[in-house]
């Protein structure tokens, strides 16, 4: 099991980080919170990781926050929730918000997550609730996505992220444009992270 890696960030694109560890470059899939808070390429970085071995692939998932990895490991133990779906859940909702939804039986909020239907949401609440009774909150990561990534406009970054979550380009574009209007009308900052979360809620 690869539990943590430290090295130099070479690239970051499409929710994936390429990290050089003493000459070996690891491709690491990350949730949006981690992706938006990655440093600039060339910087040192440490990620908490979870290694998945399948017949057709070996996958490495990384998280800046250890609690994100802990929740990820809880989610993938649930029947019908694989690593990709768990990563999408963590990309669509803050960790603390997800925990609150489970603890308060908020099925309506959970079904807004990518790939989560009513039955899956109900199963999440039943199977995860006991495991989260002693969960301790954490400080939310700063939502300054556009300023940190440096890869074009917030709209382009949001569209790319939605496409990586499985949405078609046209769907992603329409959803992001609608999200911009919603955020502007409510006086909120239209950074990449806010755009993505708003778009995901609107599309559900």
N, C-alpha and C positions, 0 to 999 in steps of 0.2 A: 504493500500500500504506500502510495506517495501522499504524505500528509501535509507537506508544506514545501514550497520551492522559493528560493531567493536568487535573483539574478538581475540582468539588465533587460529592460523592456525594449524589444526591437521594433515591433509593429503593434498596432491596435486597429482592428477593423471588423465590422459585422459581428459584434459581441464576442470577439476572440482576441486574445493577447498572445503574441509570440515572444517568449522569454528565453534569453540566452543564459544557460547555467553552465559555466566553465566550458564553453564551446559546443554544448548540446542545446539546440533550440526546441523548446516545448510549446506546442499549440494548446492553449488553455481556453475553454469555453467559459464565459463569465456572464452573470446577470447584469442587467442594465445599471443598477446602482454601482456595482464595481466598475463596469466599463466607463461610466461617466466620471469616475474619480481616479482613473488610472493616470499616472504622471505622463509627461511628454516622453516620446521615444528617446532612448539613450539614458534614461534615469534608472536608478536601482529600484527594485520592487520586491515585496514579499507577499505571497498569496497562500492562504489556507486552501488546501486542495482535497479533492475526492477523486479517486481513480476507479474507472469502470472498465472491466474487461468483458468483451463480448466475442462471439465466434467470428464476427466480421470486422471488429474494430476495437481499438483501445482508446478510451476517451478520458481526458483530464479536465475536471471542472474546478474553477478557482474563485475565491472570495476574499475581499479585503477584510471583511468582518467575520470573525470566527462564528458568531451567532447565525450569520447567514448560512454558513456551511452546516451548522447543527440543524437548522430548520430544513435545509435541503435533504439531509440524511434521514430526517423524520419522514419527509414527504415521499421519498422514493421507496420506503418500506410499505406504503399503502398500495393495495391491489389496484392496478390500472393506472398508476402514476409512475412513469419512467423518468429518467434523468432530464430528458428534454422538456417534458411537461413541467417538472418541478422547477427547472430554470426559468421557464416562461412565467410561472406563477410568481417567482421572486422578482421577475422583471416587471410584472404588472402591478405589484403592490409592495409597499414598504413592509419590512419584517414585523415591526410593532403593530402596524395596521392589520396584517394578516392574523396575528395572534389575537388581537381584539375581536376580529370577525368570528374566529373560531370560538372564543370564550363566550361570546354573546349570541351564538347560533345565527349569525347573519348570513343566511344562504344567499340573499339577494345581492350582497356585495361580492361574494365569492364567485358567483356565476358570471360576473363581468370579467373575470380573468380569462386570458386566452386558453381555449381548449377545455374549460371547466363547465360542464353542464350541471343541471340540478342534482342528478344522482351522484355525480362525483363530489359536488359541494357537500351534500348531506353525508356522504361517506367520510369526507375529510373531517367534518365536525365530530362524527362519532369516534373515529379512530385516532384523531390527533388531540382531542380536547384534554384527555387525562395526561398526556405527555407534556402539555404546555401549562399545567397548573402552577408549576414553580418557575415559569419563564420570567426572567428579569429583563426589563426594558433597556434600550440602548439609545444613545443620542442619534438623531437622524443625520444621515450624510447630507452635506450641502448640495442644494439643487442648482449648481452653477455649471450645468452640462456644457452649454455652448462655449463658455470661456475656457474650459479645460481641454476639450478635445482638439480644437484647432484644425478641424477637417471640414471646413465649409460652414454654411449657415445652419442654424438650428432646425429649420424646416427640412433640409436635406438629410441631416443626421436623424431626425425623427422618422422620416420616410424610410431610410435605410434600416433603422431598427425594427420598424413594423414589418418590413419585407422579410427580415431575418427571422421574425416570429411566425412567418408562414402566410402573411397576407399578400395579396396580389398588388403589384405596383400602383394600379389605378385606385384600388381600395385604400391603400396607404396614403396616396396623395390627397384623395378627397377627405379622408379622416383627419389628416394633419391640417388642411386648410380650414375645416370646420372647427378644429381645436383652437386654431389661432384666433378665430372670431370669439369663441367662448371665453378664452383667457383675456382678450382685450376688453371685452364687455364687462368682465368681472374685475378688471384692474390688476390682474396677476401677470407676472413675468412670463413671457412666451419662450422660455428656455427649452432645450431639447427634452429634458426629463418631464417637465410639465406638459409639453406637447404630447409626448407619448402616452402618459397616464390619462390625459384628457381624451385623446383619440381612442384609447382602448375602452374607456368607459362609454364613449358615444357609440362605438361599434357593437357593443354588447346588447 
